[in-house]
Amino acid sequence: MNKVVLVTGGSRGIGKACCIAFAKAGYDVVLNYNAHHDSAVETQKICQEFGIKCVVVKCDVSNEIEVKDMFKLITDEFGCVDVVVNNAGVSHDDLFNNFTQKDFDKVFGVNVLGTMLCAKEAVNMMLKKHSGKIINVSSMWGIVGSSCEVTYSASKAAVVGFTKALAKELGPSGITVNCVCPGVIDTDMNKC
């Protein structure tokens, strides 16, 4: 039986690359997307070429009910999840004094709350078997900050702090929690 990975924001960019890499390594893939259905189906087809099962799930990771439904689907299809890649993210480019609470809610909702909600549901599964891996995708801006991306930088810094704390809490239970902080990568999110 194959191991199972959930990749949030798996239809494009870094998420797409993660889905394909895990499929190539023999993992069954749960590909989460929110807005790009055609890209998700295209990525699913690529993953299936490696002879694994790939399920596409539309879910807004900032919505607790939708996240719970996504993990119910994972339970029904696969029984559990072995790896979660919390990759879904949105950016906000603007001067700091122009940001609104709506901007804040959207960026922190997806980047921070979405990461925490998916990790919480995964942990509920992983604790039962005392194993699992959670990989949170932050950004170099979460470490060094970026002018005109203050809200985004703050959200990604929160992901780094969340990862460090959760890793300490879950390590004794056999669950690893790590964070990657990529630099600028040529993805749709970074197109001007």
C-alpha positions, 0 to 999 in steps of 0.5 A, spaced: 500 500 500 502 506 498 503 512 502 499 518 502 500 525 501 496 531 501 499 537 498 495 544 499 495 549 493 497 543 488 494 545 482 500 550 480 507 552 482 511 549 488 505 545 489 504 542 482 512 540 483 511 537 489 505 533 487 509 530 481 515 529 485 511 525 490 507 521 485 514 519 482 516 517 488 510 512 489 506 516 493 498 516 492 496 524 492 491 528 494 491 534 490 488 540 493 486 546 490 481 552 491 480 556 484 484 553 478 480 547 477 483 546 470 490 546 472 488 541 478 486 536 473 492 537 468 496 536 474 492 530 476 493 527 469 501 528 470 501 524 477 497 518 474 502 517 469 506 514 475 501 509 476 499 512 483 492 514 485 491 522 485 485 525 487 483 532 486 479 536 492 476 543 491 477 546 498 478 553 501 483 551 506 481 558 510 474 554 511 474 550 517 468 546 515 471 545 508 478 542 511 474 537 515 470 535 509 477 534 505 480 530 511 473 526 511 474 524 504 482 522 505 479 518 511 474 515 506 479 514 500 485 512 503 484 511 511 489 516 513 495 521 510 502 520 511 505 527 509 501 534 509 505 539 505 501 546 507 503 549 500 497 553 499 498 561 499 496 568 497 500 574 497 498 581 497 503 587 494 502 594 496 504 599 501 503 598 508 499 604 509 494 602 504 492 595 507 485 593 509 483 588 514 480 585 508 487 584 505 489 582 512 484 577 513 485 574 506 492 573 507 492 570 514 486 566 513 490 562 507 497 562 509 496 562 517 489 559 519 489 554 513 496 551 515 494 550 522 487 547 520 490 542 515 495 541 520 490 540 526 486 535 522 492 531 520 495 531 527 488 527 529 490 522 524 498 521 525 497 521 533 493 514 532 499 511 528 505 515 532 508 517 525 507 522 520 510 528 517 508 536 516 511 540 511 509 548 511 511 552 506 513 559 508 517 564 504 524 567 505 520 574 506 518 570 513 525 571 515 527 577 512 521 581 510 519 585 504 518 592 502 511 593 500 509 585 502 508 587 509 502 583 510 505 577 506 511 577 510 508 577 517 503 571 515 509 567 513 513 569 519 507 566 523 508 560 519 515 559 521 513 560 528 508 555 528 512 550 525 517 551 530 512 550 536 508 545 533 515 541 532 517 541 539 510 539 541 509 533 536 516 530 536 515 526 542 509 523 538 513 521 532 511 526 528 516 531 524 514 538 522 518 542 518 518 549 514 521 551 507 522 558 506 523 558 498 526 565 495 523 568 489 520 562 484 518 564 477 510 561 479 504 564 477 503 568 484 509 572 482 507 574 475 506 582 475 
